[in-house]
Amino acid sequence: MTGPTTVRLRHNRIELALHRLREGEGRPLLHLHGLAERSPGSVPAHLAGWPGPVWALDLSGHGASGSA
């Protein structure tokens, strides 16, 4: 895999962007950003040791996600 893959999730009128930052074996990790931020484009250094896949979610109104 090269670069992150984005999956669009829709619930009612809100579309959220879920980014696959890295594949891996074992349990996946979901990274949530802080308010007024967005998901990182790659795995943050403090999560680099996680052996499983790493996903990141853009909250509603942030990054590539829509707003209500």
Sequence and secondary structure as in RCSB ss.txt:
>XXXX:A:sequence
MTGPTTVRLRHNRIELALHRLREGEGRPLLHLHGLAERSPGSVPAHLAGWPGPVWALDLSGHGASGSA
>XXXX:A:secstr
  S EEEEEEETTEEEEEEEEE  SSS EEEE  TT    SS  GGGTT  S EEEEE TTSTT    
